[in-house]
Amino acid sequence: MSEKSKENSIKVDHNAIIAQQIVETALREQKGYDYLRELCEIGPRLSGSENSMIAINWAFEKMKSLGFDKVWLQPVMVPHWERGDVESCSILDLNRKLSVLALGGSIATPSEGITAEVIEVKTFEELEKRKDEAKGKIVFFSRPLDQGQINTFAGYGGTVNQRVNGASEAAKYGAVGVVIRSITTKYDNIPHTGVMIYVDSIPKIPAAAIGYLESDYLSAALIKNPHLKLSLKLNCKTLPDTQSYNVIGEIKGTKFPDEIILVGGHFDSWDVGHGAHDNGAGCIQTMEVLDLMKRLNIKTKRTLRCVFFINEENGNRGATEYAIYADTAKQTHLAVIESDRGAFTPIGFYAETDSGEIIKRLQSWLPVLGKANIEWVRKGGSGVDVQKIKNAKLRLGYVPDDQRYMDYHHSANDVFEAVHPREFELGSAAIAILAYLLSEEGL
């Protein structure tokens, strides 16, 4: 064996030992899981809300208490939408109440609510064909997430346009309101919210989601009586933009302090449940990356930086603000890693790069990454927040198993109790190992 081969073999063995220590420490101590519990006790964290600021201050103090070398708040102006305390939807003819959540950004109904007949459609194309029927009615977009998709994010992507753009599409043809089938893989009646967007040139109409099973009920009822009427009442509102912050902490590199390995996720959540999987877990996992280095007294060559991005759910302003900073700072973002897919069992990392050599290099680390159950590294999208950091040499997305993620996404199901400690901690370890390898080996 040549001297270089011996050197590489020793390096691999050393990295494997470090990886094993990271995994065992994360699983045995479960400190990150405890931090997540603390965060979830604050409650949901929609941008602009009082809870959001409480959580930001908690994160700032937590990072300082963990002994990071530098912790700071980056100011960001964010939108401020509030759900209100009135949400009701019922089928008048059948005296049947439906579970309902306003979609994020929706306007309110008049105080007396809206009562109108319903037209059910599956797609925007079907709506366009039946546009003459839509005037004065509530449009019910009933297309479900495609359960035939192995990747539930692909199923979500094939359905989400009716939530985001459905109100404007329906308003073009004179509709007075919109309800959608909740985008979920779980057959229950817990409604799932999420952002919707108005077009300024089109009248604004209220929009809400109803439970999956109740969507089936409404569909069946409309077959029997196409003239059923819905009554919808919402008092949500949009307030002026308000001051918020990204939370940033870092551990300085010993050899290349101006080369940054960034780990992070979005800190805001929708205003139901705890925002546990989406995305409290992703943030705490990335904070625990730095914490694990401190606990194990690992001194990395490059600076490890954790960023909690605010306002991903309804604006992406935190990511935009950080990207401006990254473009102007006298530092190099060597690699940026996002965790925003829930805290389930680790399986891989997506690498957003056109370099086949970088992909091969990352794949050569799989024997070490496998200590935390990582099976693959392949080309793919990284994450909404880190995608905006255009000067990063490499953008990565952490990928856990996604089969249950849409059960919880944007709903009251997304609570701390839905997160399993071992799955969560394996995720922390997987991201920590990759961050360590990037720091020590570079690209």
Residue pairs with C-beta under 8 A, 6 or more apart in sequence:
1 9
12 367
12 368
15 365
15 368
15 436
15 437
15 440
16 367
16 368
16 371
18 296
18 298
18 433
18 436
19 368
19 369
19 371
19 372
19 429
19 433
19 436
20 371
21 296
22 292
22 296
22 371
22 372
22 429
22 432
22 433
22 436
23 371
23 372
23 426
23 429
23 433
25 292
25 295
25 296
26 32
26 288
26 292
26 425
26 426
26 428
26 429
26 432
27 422
27 425
27 426
27 429
29 295
30 421
30 425
31 288
31 291
31 295
32 284
32 285
32 287
32 288
32 291
32 424
32 425
32 428
33 419
33 421
33 424
33 425
35 62
35 284
35 287
35 288
36 276
36 280
36 281
36 284
36 343
36 416
36 419
36 424
37 416
38 58
38 62
39 55
39 58
39 59
39 280
39 283
39 284
40 274
40 275
40 276
40 280
40 415
40 416
41 416
42 51
42 54
42 55
42 58
43 51
43 274
44 51
44 269
44 270
44 271
44 272
44 273
44 274
44 275
45 51
45 52
45 55
45 267
45 268
45 269
45 275
45 280
46 52
46 81
46 104
46 268
46 269
46 270
46 271
46 313
46 314
47 78
47 79
47 80
47 244
47 268
47 310
47 311
47 313
47 314
47 315
47 317
48 78
48 79
48 80
48 81
48 239
48 241
48 242
48 244
49 80
49 82
49 271
52 244
52 267
52 268
52 310
53 244
55 267
56 73
56 244
56 245
56 247
56 267
56 308
56 310
59 247
59 267
59 283
59 287
59 308
60 71
60 73
60 247
62 287
63 71
63 247
63 249
63 287
63 306
64 71
64 249
66 249
66 287
66 290
66 291
66 294
67 294
68 249
68 250
68 251
68 290
68 294
68 306
69 250
69 251
69 252
70 249
70 250
70 252
71 247
71 248
71 249
71 250
72 248
72 249
73 245
73 246
73 247
73 248
74 245
74 246
74 247
74 248
74 318
74 321
74 322
74 325
75 243
75 244
75 245
75 321
76 243
76 244
76 245
76 246
76 310
76 311
76 317
76 318
76 321
77 241
77 242
77 243
77 244
77 317
78 241
78 242
78 243
78 244
78 268
78 310
78 311
78 315
78 317
78 318
79 105
79 238
79 241
79 311
79 314
79 315
79 317
80 238
80 239
80 240
80 241
80 242
81 104
81 105
81 236
81 237
81 238
81 239
81 314
82 236
82 237
82 238
82 239
83 101
83 102
83 236
83 271
84 102
84 108
84 234
84 235
84 236
84 237
85 235
86 233
86 234
86 235
87 100
87 101
87 102
87 208
87 233
87 234
87 235
88 97
88 100
88 113
88 231
88 232
88 233
89 97
89 98
89 99
89 100
89 179
89 208
89 210
89 230
89 231
89 232
89 233
90 96
90 97
90 98
90 230
90 231
91 98
91 218
91 221
91 228
91 229
91 230
92 115
92 228
92 229
92 230
92 231
93 225
93 228
93 229
94 221
94 228
96 217
96 221
98 210
98 211
98 214
98 217
98 218
99 189
99 190
99 191
99 210
99 211
99 214
100 179
100 191
100 208
100 209
100 210
100 232
101 191
101 192
101 193
101 208
101 209
101 272
101 411
102 193
102 206
102 207
102 208
102 234
102 236
103 163
103 167
103 180
103 193
103 194
103 195
103 196
103 207
103 208
103 209
104 193
104 194
104 195
104 196
104 270
104 313
104 314
105 195
105 196
105 197
105 198
105 238
105 314
106 167
106 196
106 206
106 207
106 208
106 234
106 236
107 204
107 205
107 206
107 236
107 237
107 238
108 206
108 234
108 235
108 236
108 237
109 177
109 206
109 232
109 233
109 234
109 235
111 235
112 233
113 231
113 232
113 233
114 138
114 176
114 177
114 206
114 231
114 232
114 233
115 229
115 230
115 231
115 232
116 136
116 137
116 138
116 176
116 177
116 229
116 230
117 136
117 137
117 138
117 227
117 228
117 229
117 230
118 137
118 138
118 139
118 140
118 179
118 218
118 222
118 228
118 229
118 230
119 130
119 133
119 134
119 137
119 138
119 139
119 140
119 175
120 140
120 142
120 218
120 219
120 222
121 127
121 130
121 139
121 140
121 141
121 142
122 141
122 142
122 143
123 143
123 162
124 161
124 162
124 165
124 166
124 169
127 134
127 139
127 169
127 170
127 173
128 173
131 172
131 173
132 173
134 170
134 173
134 174
134 175
135 173
135 174
135 175
136 174
136 175
136 176
137 175
137 176
138 175
138 176
138 177
138 178
138 179
138 230
138 232
139 166
139 170
139 175
139 177
139 178
139 179
140 178
140 179
140 180
140 181
140 215
140 218
140 219
140 222
140 230
141 162
141 163
141 166
141 178
141 179
141 180
141 181
142 180
142 181
142 215
142 218
142 219
143 159
143 162
143 181
144 159
144 181
144 212
144 215
145 152
145 155
145 156
145 158
145 159
145 183
145 184
145 185
145 406
146 154
146 155
146 158
146 159
147 155
147 185
148 155
149 155
149 158
151 402
152 185
152 402
152 403
152 405
152 406
153 341
153 402
153 405
155 185
155 406
156 183
156 406
156 409
159 183
160 183
160 194
162 180
163 180
163 183
163 194
163 195
163 196
163 207
163 209
164 194
164 195
164 196
164 197
165 196
165 197
166 178
166 180
166 196
166 207
167 178
167 196
167 198
167 204
167 205
167 206
167 207
168 197
168 198
168 199
168 202
170 177
170 178
170 205
171 202
171 203
171 204
171 205
172 202
175 205
176 205
177 205
177 206
177 207
177 208
177 230
177 232
178 205
178 206
178 207
178 208
179 207
179 208
179 209
179 210
179 230
179 232
180 207
180 208
180 209
180 210
181 209
181 210
181 212
181 215
182 190
182 191
182 192
182 209
182 210
182 211
182 212
182 215
182 411
183 192
183 194
183 209
183 406
183 409
183 410
184 190
184 192
184 212
184 406
184 407
184 409
184 411
185 403
185 404
185 406
185 407
186 212
186 406
186 407
186 413
187 212
187 213
188 211
188 212
188 213
188 413
189 211
189 212
189 213
189 214
190 211
190 411
190 412
190 413
191 208
191 209
191 210
191 211
191 411
192 209
192 409
192 410
192 411
193 209
193 270
193 271
193 272
193 410
193 411
194 209
194 270
194 313
194 410
195 313
195 314
196 207
198 204
206 232
206 234
208 232
208 234
210 218
218 228
221 228
222 228
244 310
244 311
244 318
245 310
246 267
246 307
246 308
246 309
246 310
246 318
246 321
246 322
247 267
247 307
247 308
248 305
248 306
248 307
248 308
248 322
249 287
249 290
249 305
249 306
250 260
250 290
250 303
250 304
250 305
250 306
251 290
251 293
251 294
251 300
251 303
251 304
252 303
253 259
253 300
253 301
253 302
253 303
253 304
253 439
254 299
254 300
254 301
255 301
255 302
256 301
256 302
256 303
257 302
257 303
258 303
258 330
258 331
258 332
259 302
259 303
259 331
259 332
259 334
259 442
260 302
260 303
260 305
260 331
260 332
260 333
260 334
260 336
261 300
261 302
261 303
261 304
261 305
261 334
261 335
261 336
261 337
261 435
261 438
261 439
262 305
262 306
262 307
262 333
262 335
262 336
262 337
262 386
262 389
262 392
263 286
263 289
263 290
263 304
263 305
263 306
263 307
263 336
263 337
263 338
263 339
263 431
263 435
264 283
264 286
264 305
264 306
264 307
264 308
264 309
264 336
264 337
264 338
264 339
264 385
264 386
265 279
265 282
265 283
265 285
265 286
265 308
265 309
265 338
265 339
265 340
265 383
265 385
266 279
266 282
266 283
266 308
266 309
266 310
266 311
266 312
266 313
266 318
266 319
266 340
266 384
266 385
267 279
267 280
267 283
267 308
267 309
267 310
267 318
268 275
268 310
268 311
268 312
268 313
268 314
268 318
269 275
269 278
269 279
269 280
269 313
269 414
270 278
270 313
270 410
270 411
270 414
272 410
272 411
272 412
272 414
273 408
273 411
273 412
273 413
273 414
273 415
274 280
274 414
274 415
274 416
275 414
276 343
276 408
276 414
276 415
276 416
276 418
276 419
277 342
277 343
277 405
277 408
277 409
277 414
277 418
277 419
278 340
278 342
278 408
278 409
278 410
278 414
279 312
279 339
279 340
281 339
281 342
281 343
281 419
281 424
281 427
282 338
282 339
282 340
282 341
282 342
282 343
282 398
283 308
283 339
284 428
285 339
285 343
285 398
285 424
285 427
285 428
285 431
286 306
286 307
286 337
286 339
286 431
287 306
287 308
288 428
288 432
289 304
289 306
289 428
289 431
289 432
289 435
290 304
290 306
292 298
292 428
292 429
292 432
293 299
293 300
293 304
293 432
293 436
298 436
300 435
300 436
300 439
300 440
301 439
301 440
302 334
302 438
302 439
302 442
303 331
304 435
304 439
307 322
307 385
309 318
309 319
309 322
309 385
310 317
310 318
311 317
311 318
311 319
312 318
312 319
312 340
312 384
312 385
316 384
316 385
316 388
318 385
319 384
319 385
319 386
319 387
319 388
319 389
320 388
322 385
322 388
322 389
323 388
323 389
323 390
326 333
326 389
326 391
326 392
327 390
327 391
332 391
332 393
333 389
333 391
333 392
333 393
334 392
334 393
334 394
334 438
334 442
334 443
335 392
335 393
335 394
335 395
335 396
335 438
335 443
336 382
336 386
336 389
336 392
336 394
336 395
336 396
337 349
337 382
337 386
337 396
337 397
337 398
337 431
337 434
337 435
338 382
338 383
338 384
338 385
338 386
338 395
338 396
338 397
338 398
339 383
339 397
339 398
339 427
339 431
340 383
340 384
340 385
340 397
341 397
341 398
341 399
341 400
341 402
341 405
342 400
342 402
342 404
342 405
342 408
343 400
343 419
343 420
343 423
343 424
343 427
344 400
344 401
344 402
344 403
344 404
344 405
344 420
344 423
344 427
345 373
345 400
345 401
345 423
345 426
346 372
346 373
346 374
346 398
346 399
346 400
346 401
346 423
346 426
346 427
346 430
347 373
347 374
347 375
347 376
347 399
347 400
347 401
348 374
348 375
348 376
348 377
348 378
348 399
349 362
349 369
349 374
349 376
349 377
349 396
349 397
349 398
349 399
349 430
349 434
350 378
350 379
350 380
350 381
350 382
350 396
350 397
350 399
351 358
351 359
351 362
351 377
351 378
351 379
351 380
351 382
351 394
351 395
351 396
352 379
352 380
352 381
352 382
352 387
352 394
352 395
352 396
352 397
353 359
353 379
353 394
353 395
358 394
358 443
359 377
359 378
359 379
361 441
361 443
362 377
363 376
363 377
365 377
365 434
365 437
365 441
366 374
366 375
366 376
366 377
368 433
368 437
369 377
369 430
369 433
369 434
369 437
371 429
371 433
372 426
372 427
372 429
372 430
372 433
373 426
373 430
374 430
374 433
374 434
380 397
380 399
381 387
381 397
382 395
382 396
382 397
383 395
383 397
386 392
386 395
386 396
386 397
387 395
389 395
393 443
394 438
394 443
396 434
398 427
398 430
398 431
400 423
400 427
407 413
408 414
408 418
